[in-house]
Amino acid sequence: GRARAAAECVAEGQRVYTEMGAEAERARTLRDWARHERERGDAGRGSEMWREAREVFARLGMTRELERMPE
């Protein structure tokens, strides 16, 4: 019943995906939030998140997702 900031919602989603073992969804959400941070927030934090998402996709062998994410 209370309003939440976008960052709080994303953090909760990350927690749930981690708990569920849904690594691909966690990485997709992380990638989307990284874009947001790079464009409208903290570019350094966005780059860290981008790198983490790439690492997860690489570990999972998700080459198509990696192709969509330039370094």
C-alpha positions in Angstrom: 0.0 0.0 0.0 2.8 2.6 -0.3 4.4 4.3 -3.2 7.9 3.0 -4.1 10.7 4.6 -5.9 11.8 2.9 -9.2 15.2 1.9 -7.7 13.4 0.2 -4.8 11.2 -1.8 -7.2 14.2 -2.9 -9.3 16.1 -3.9 -6.2 13.2 -6.0 -5.0 12.9 -7.6 -8.4 16.6 -8.5 -8.3 16.1 -10.1 -4.9 13.2 -12.1 -6.1 14.9 -13.3 -9.2 18.0 -14.3 -7.2 15.9 -16.2 -4.7 14.1 -18.0 -7.6 17.3 -18.8 -9.4 16.0 -16.8 -12.4 19.4 -15.6 -13.5 18.5 -14.7 -17.0 15.6 -12.5 -15.8 17.9 -10.9 -13.2 20.4 -10.1 -15.9 17.8 -8.6 -18.2 16.5 -6.4 -15.4 20.0 -5.4 -14.5 20.8 -4.5 -18.1 17.7 -2.3 -18.3 18.4 -0.6 -15.0 22.1 -0.1 -16.1 20.8 1.7 -19.2 18.7 4.0 -17.0 21.6 4.7 -14.7 23.9 5.5 -17.6 21.5 7.9 -19.2 19.8 9.5 -16.2 21.6 8.6 -13.0 25.0 7.5 -12.0 27.0 6.5 -15.1 29.7 4.7 -13.1 27.1 2.6 -11.3 25.4 2.0 -14.6 28.6 0.7 -16.1 29.2 -1.7 -13.2 25.6 -3.0 -13.6 26.1 -3.4 -17.3 29.3 -5.4 -16.8 27.6 -7.6 -14.2 24.7 -8.3 -16.6 27.2 -9.2 -19.4 29.0 -11.6 -17.0 25.7 -13.4 -16.1 24.8 -13.7 -19.8 28.2 -15.0 -20.6 28.1 -17.6 -17.8 24.7 -18.7 -19.0 25.9 -19.0 -22.6 23.3 -16.4 -23.8 25.3 -15.1 -26.8 22.2 -13.4 -28.4 21.8 -11.3 -25.3 25.5 -10.5 -25.3 25.3 -9.4 -28.9 22.7 -6.8 -27.9 25.1 -5.3 -25.4 28.2 -3.6 -26.7 31.0 -3.4 -24.3 
